Amino acid sequence: QSHNVIFAGNGMPKWKQVCRHPNAVFMDVSHQIEDLAEVASRKFERSQFADLAYTEPDYFKNFYTGR
């Protein structure tokens, strides 16, 4: 089965230059915090909650800490 993966955000132009996957879709969009509030409100009304015990960020590249 084939699914598209949408890439957006400030890192998208760099990734678009190297990604050649046929299912990659690149969108030049920007979002405001108000957009997230609307999505969260709809999910709350439908009782669609994430199980935080098993939720973690999915970073595209490794997260490094150091001095």
C-alpha positions as CSV (number, residue, x, y, z in Angstrom):
1,Q,0.0,0.0,0.0
2,S,1.3,3.4,-0.9
3,H,0.9,6.6,1.3
4,N,2.1,10.1,0.7
5,V,4.2,11.8,3.3
6,I,3.8,15.6,3.5
7,F,6.9,17.7,4.3
8,A,6.5,21.3,5.3
9,G,8.3,23.8,7.5
10,N,11.5,25.8,7.4
11,G,13.6,22.6,6.7
12,M,11.5,21.5,3.8
13,P,13.4,23.3,1.0
14,K,16.7,21.6,2.0
15,W,15.0,18.2,2.2
16,K,13.2,18.7,-1.1
17,Q,16.6,19.1,-2.9
18,V,17.7,15.6,-1.8
19,C,14.6,13.6,-1.4
20,R,13.5,11.6,-4.5
21,H,10.9,9.3,-3.0
22,P,7.8,9.2,-5.2
23,N,5.5,9.5,-2.2
24,A,7.1,12.7,-0.9
25,V,4.8,15.7,-1.1
26,F,6.3,19.2,-0.4
27,M,4.1,22.0,0.8
28,D,5.1,25.6,1.3
29,V,2.7,26.5,4.2
30,S,3.0,28.2,7.5
31,H,0.9,27.8,10.5
32,Q,0.0,29.9,13.5
33,I,-0.6,28.8,17.1
34,E,-4.3,29.5,16.5
35,D,-4.4,26.7,14.0
36,L,-3.1,24.2,16.6
37,A,-5.8,25.4,19.1
38,E,-8.5,24.6,16.6
39,V,-7.2,21.1,15.9
40,A,-6.8,20.5,19.7
41,S,-10.3,21.7,20.4
42,R,-11.8,19.3,17.8
43,K,-9.9,16.4,19.2
44,F,-10.9,17.2,22.7
45,E,-14.6,17.4,21.7
46,R,-14.3,13.9,20.2
47,S,-12.3,12.5,23.2
48,Q,-9.4,11.7,21.0
49,F,-6.5,11.7,23.4
50,A,-3.0,10.4,23.0
51,D,-1.7,7.9,25.6
52,L,1.1,10.0,27.0
53,A,2.8,7.0,28.5
54,Y,3.6,5.8,25.0
55,T,4.0,9.2,23.2
56,E,7.3,10.7,22.2
57,P,8.5,13.3,19.7
58,D,9.5,12.0,16.3
59,Y,12.5,14.1,15.3
60,F,13.6,14.0,11.7
61,K,17.2,14.3,12.7
62,N,19.0,13.4,15.9
63,F,18.8,15.7,18.9
64,Y,22.2,16.6,20.3
65,T,23.0,18.2,23.6
66,G,26.4,19.5,24.7
67,R,28.4,22.5,25.6
